[in-house]
């Protein structure tokens, strides 16, 4: 008879990672159809090649996770009526934010992809800092209070 050794899942620590979108699979639950997005971490180190997942509904309205993520991944808004094929996203690298779930009743913790953004190239312009005026109250000096 075999002897088994119990193992447990070691979640990816929370944080920002660079990961490749490997696949999107259709799945079904009691609530209907959803898609399981699989990312593979590309950062060198302990988490390299680890897989992390996100469950994304099939809804694609302006406030949906799928729409928001797709827009962030391609760097532009998707217009009403536009069809967008997520196959265009596969195999590309993105910045993903990973969080961990609270412990379940068995004490297990899981990782979860919270957000996805395009990786900014070094050529992309950085946000400009706004300059503070020398005397911001100057325009109000002539007002009689």
Order of alpha helices (4+ residues) and beta strands (2+ residues): beta-beta-beta-alpha-beta-beta
